[in-house]
């Protein structure tokens, strides 16, 4: 049997029935004294929220904004005011923006870059500006100009802190490690000369998992950053993409590769880890015609429009947080033109259609709104030995002490096993007799997020829920999102 012929999605009728069951089980009738309360009993928890077992600080689930949004190369596209509303509504805590050196040739691109950074700043995000790439001689000759660009944005917008990365995916090029360090040290000096270095945090890496054209492994790159650039770099970053039929790569890259390399570097030399690009790819051709990234679902639907792609994004982000990554950046939020190529990894649909929210946008909203404000910590959610190994979850404690547990069953993201089956979860270690909101993404199979009810933990701090296999849940004490 073909891999793709068994990838049937649940019908909407069945999905709606599932949603009704979940609401009936969890929300109850408001007039019932026991309504909305967690079921109690002798069932041991599958998961135990463990706030004393902190994993690390968390900058959040972020997105990339294309810096050419307002430039002639992108049209510019229509309905920009509507797009800006969607950017602000997402409330992404971390935003990455490229600086491409063509901005010094095309004034409209430089102006668009400035407007894009301003939009990110308006959203309240912590911003990363990444020098997209060039040859080393050009970079060395132009770090003074780049320092001017950064200093101008810091002053014009009143930016208190800014992340800066040099070279996108440098280990895909022939740049040497010594040259890479040299460019960073030159920018460091230029920023100090402009009295803005205190506003800038350097991030290094943006590494692929492949060996470089010069034979350098990802491990050699990270070791060099630790041994030779520790005085410069405040964080390290990697990029991770995978085909939807190979979701096992999520763990291979995050844990078996990056975290394993990280673990053998002496603790005092380690820096926080970010994933500054990630995404899901589909089949590259449909009916014999080559497509563009990220490809297609086998029926010809763009991969970025599918709920399965969004589910695997959730799997990746929750797993990254669980493993101690400090932040993730989804490539990318909306469609605009980076260069001569075409791609559509976007969380929002086409401008001509009014920038409709795709499933992954709604998924991102679930994650961003239940893990805010930023500045809190990811904490351990310990899985019991007898619990299903397909349960993936993580916990967040906000600076104000609000609690969020995020979770999913990875079987919902595997093509051959997608099902509307209800998956039971028993979560312990929570504050006793406390009211939690339960939100589900894709609970009714249409890629939307909604709050399905409130639950109270019992006297032991335990709660039981049942979630459709293809859904992602957030159990949270964060206040509801204000109406717009």
N, C-alpha and C positions, 0 to 999 in steps of 0.2 A: 504494500500500500504506500502511496506517495506521502511524504511528510506533509504536504500542503492540503491534500484532500481530506484529512482528518481534522483540519483546523476550523471547525464550525464554531461560530459565536453563539451564545445563548440568545434565544428569541426575546423580543421586547416583552411579550406577554408573560413568559416565564420570569423574566427579570423583575417585572412589576410585582408579580406574586411574591417573589423573594423579598422585595422591599417591604411589602405589607407584613410579611411574617416577621421581619426584623423589627419593624415599628411595634407590632403587637407584642413581641417578646420583651422589648426593652423600654418602650415609652409608657405603655399602660394607660389606663384612664386616670385623668387628673383627680377624680373624685374618690378613687380607691385609696385607702390608707397605705396600701403597699405598692401603689403604682410608681413606676420609675425606679424602684429599688432593685439593687442587685440580688440575685438569688443566692441564698446562703446554703451551707451544707458541708458535708465532709469531703467534697471534691478538692484535692490538693491543687494549688496553683500550677499552671503550666509555666508561668513566668512570674518572677518576683522583681518588682521595681526596687532598686537598691541605691537610694540617693547618697549613701556614704561611700559608694564605689564609683567615684567620679572618673570619667574617661578623659575629659578635657574641655577647654573652652571651645565655643562654637560661634563662628561668624555667620552661619546659616546657609540656606539653599538659594543660590543666586542664579543670574542669567547673563548672557552676553547681549549687548546692544550694538548693532551695526553702526559704525561711525559715519557711514555715507547716507544715512537716512534722508537728510535734507539736501543732498548734493545732486547735481545734474545727472550723474551716472545712474542714480536710482529713479530718476523721473523728474522731480521728486514724486513719490506716490501720493494719491489723493487721500482725503480724510485723515490728515495728520493730527488734527485735534482729537479725533476719536482714538487714534493709536496712543497718543500721549496719556489719555485717560486710562487706557488699559495698562500702560507701563506703571502709572502711579497707583492704580488699584491693586497691582500684584504685590506691592510693598516688598520687593526683593531686597534682602539686607546686604547683598553683595552684587556688584555689577562690574563686568569687565568690558573695556572699550579698546579697540585697536587704534594705534596711531600709525598710519601708513605714510611713507615719505612722499608719495605723490601729492600730499596736501601742500607741499611747498611749491608745486608746479601749478596746481589748480586751486585758486583762491576759494571757490565754492566748496571744495572738500575740506579745507582748513576751517571754514566757517561752519560747515556741517559737523565736523569733529567737536568744535567748541559748543555747539548747540546740544549735541548728544551728551557730552559730559555734564552740561548744565541740567539736562533732563534727568540724568542719573542722580545728580546732586539734589534736585527737587524731590526725588522719590525718597530721599533719606538714606540711600544706600552708601555703603563703604565702597569706594571706587578703585578699580585696578586699571591703570593705563598700560597697555603692552605695546612696546615698539615691535611692529609686526615682523620686520625682518629687512635685511639688506646685506651686502657684503661687508666684511670687517673694515676695509679701508674707508668705505663711505660712512660707516658708523663712527669710526674714530674721528673723521673729519667733521662730523655733524652733531656730536653730543652737546656742543655748546648751544646749537639751535634747538635741540630737543629740550635741554634744560630751560631755555627761554619759554618754550611752549608750556612746560609743566609749571614754571613759576607764574606765568600769566594766568593759567587756570586757577591755581591756588589763590592768587590775589583777587582775581575777578569774582570768584564765587565764595571766597572766605572758607576754603576747604581746610579743615583742621588736620586731617591725616589722609594720605593718599598712598595706595599701593602702586608700585611701578615694577614692571618686568621687562627685561630686554631679550628680544629674539623669541619668536613663536616657534616652538618645536626645533630648537637648535641642534638636537642630536639627529635630525634628518638632513643636516647640511654637513659641509666639510670644515666648519669652524672648529678650531682646537680649543681645548679647555683653557689653555693659557690666554688665548685671544679673547675668549668669553669673559674671563676675569678682567682682562685689561680694559674692555669697554665699560664694564661696571665701575671700575675704579676711576675711569675718566668722568663718567656721569656723576659719581659721588663728589668729585672735586668741583665740577661745574655747579652742582646744586649748592655746595657749601659757599662758593663764591657769590651766589645770589641770595644767601641767607635763608634758604628754604629747606635745607636738608632735614631739619627737625620735623618737617611736615611729611616726610616721605619714608615709607617702609619699602625696602627692596625684597622682591620675591624672585627666586631663581628656579630655573628648570623648564616648566612647560614641556616635560619630556614624554616622548613616545616609549613604548616598551621594546622597540626594535633596536638592533645594533646600528650604530652610526656608519656612514660611508667610510669613516676612518677606523672602524673596528672597535669603537668605544661602546661598552655596554651601558645600560641604564644604571647598573650598580656602580660602575666606574664614575659616571657623571655625578651621582648623588654623593659618593665618597669624596670626590674632588670639592664639591660645594661645601661639605662638612670640614674638610681638612684645610682648604685654602681660602675660603670666602666666608668663614664664620663671623668675621668682624663686619661684613657688609650685609649679609642676607638675614632677613627676619622670618622667612618662610620658604618652603620648596613646593613645587607644583608638578603635576603630571596630567597627561591627556589619555582618555580611555574611550574607545569605541568598540562595538561588537555587532555581529549579525544576530537578528532576532532568534534564529534557530540555535544559537550558541550562547545562551544566557549564562552558561557555566563560566564564561570568560569574566563575568563580573567578579567572582571570587578569585579566579586565577590572577587577574591583574591587581585587584585591591589588596588581597591578603597574601597569596602565594608569592607574588613578585614584590610589590612596592613595600608592604609592611614587613616582609621578611628582610629586604635590604635595609630598611629603616631600623629594624631590631638589632642588627649587628654593628651599627654605628654607635660609638660611645654616647651615652645619654647626654653628656654635657655638650656634645657637638650637634645634637639633633635640633631640627627646627620644625614648627608646625607644618603639616602636610595639607595641601589643597588639591582638588581636582578642578582645573580651570577650563577644561572642555570635556564633554562626554556626550554620547548619544547612541541611538540604535539605528542599524542599517537594515534595509530590506534587500530583496533580490534586485540585481542591477539592471535587468532587462525585463520587458513585458511584451509578449507577442512578437518577439524578435527585434524590438526596437530598444536601443540603449536609452536609458533614462539619465537622471541626474541624482546626486546624493540628496537624501539617504536611500533612494530606491523605492521599491514598491512592496506592498503586500501582494501575494500571488494572484489576487483577483484584479489587480491594476489600481487599487487604492494607494495613494501616496502613503508611505510608511508613517510619516509624521501625523497623519490623520487618524491612526488606529488606536483603539483602547489598549491593545496588547503592547504597542510601543510605549505608551504612557505608563502602563503597569510596570514594565521593565525599568523605566526611568525611576519609578518609586522604589523598586527593589534595589537599584544601584545606590540611590541617595540614602535610604535608610541603612543599608549595609555599610556605606562609607562612614556615616555618622557612628554606627555601632563599632567600627574599627578604629575610631579616633581621628579621622580626618577632620580638619577644622572648618572646612567649607567646600561646597561644590558649586560649579558654574555650568548651567545648562547652555549648550550651543544649539540654537540661540533663540531669542524671543520673537523676532519678527523678520520678515523678508525685506531685504534691501540688497543693493549690489555691492559686493566687496571688490570685485574685479571683473575680468571678462567672462568668468565661469558662471554657472547657475547652480543653485542648491536650494533646498527647502527643508531644513531641519526645524523650521519655525514652530513655536508654540501657538502663534496666532496665524490665522489664515490670510488669504490675499487681501491687499488693500482694496481692490475693486469690489470685493464682497463685503467690505466694511470691517476688516480685521476680525473675523469671527474667532471666538475662543475655541481652540482644539482641546481634545481630552488632556493633553499634557499641561496646558495652561491651567485648567481647573485643578489638576493634580498638584501643580506647583503652588496654587493658592491655598490648598489644604495645608501644605507643609509650611508655607511662610507665615500664614496667619495663626497657626497653632504653636509656632516656635518663636514668638516675638514677645517683648522686644529682644533684639540681639544682645549679646553680652552675657548670656547664661552659660550653662554647662550641659553637655551630654553626660548622662549617667548610665550605669549598667542596668540592663533588664536581664536577669539571670534565667536561663531556660532550664527547667527541670530535666533530669536525666531521661524520664519517660515521655517528655513532650516531643511533639513531632519535629524532626530536624528541618522541615520545610518552613517552620515559623521563623520569621525574621522581624525583629522589633528593636526599638531603641527608646530611650527616655530623655526628656529635656526638662531642665529646671530653669525658669527665667530669673532675671535679677530680683524680681518681686516675689519669687517663691512659687509661682504658678507651675503646675506639673502637666506634662504632655507625654503620653505613650503613643508611639506610632507603630503600626504593624501590618503585616500581610503574610499570606501563605504563598510561597514561591511557586507552588503548583499552578496558581492562577496565571503565571506568566510563561508557562511552558505550553507549546503549541498542542501537543498530543493530549493534554489533560485538562484543558480549560473547561470549567464546569460551573454551574450555578449552585452547586452544593453549599450548604451552610457549614462553615468551619467554626467550632466552638473554641473560645479562649477563656481561660480562667487566670486572672491577673491578681497577684497579691503584693503586699509590701506598700500599698497606697495608704494615705491617711484614712483612718476609720471614719465612718459616718459622714462622708464628704460627697458633695454633689459634683458629678463630672458631666460634661457635654460629650455626646458621641456623634462624630461626623464620619460619613462614609463618602469616599470617592468611588464612583462607578457601582454603587450599591444596586442600582436598577439597570445597569448595563449600558447606559448611554453616555458615559464619560463625564458626568456632572458630579458636583459635590453638594451634599446637603446635610444638615443637622437632622438626625432622626430621633433624638430624644435625650433625656437626661437620666442618669443613673446615680444611685447612692451606693457607695461602698458599705459593706457590713461592718460589724464591730471589730472584725479582725483586719480591716483594710483590704478586703477581697471583693472582686466583682467578676461576674460571668457575662460574656457577650457571645453572640453568634453572628458571623460576618460572611457574606457570599465570598466564595473562593476567589473570584476575580476582582474583589473590592480591596481598597486600602482604608484602614481606619485610623482615626485620631481620637483618643480618649483624653480629654483636657479640662483643666480648670480655668484656662484663659477666657476672658470675657468675650461675648459674641462680637463679630465684626460690625462696626456701625453701618447703618444703612446709608447708601450714597444717594 
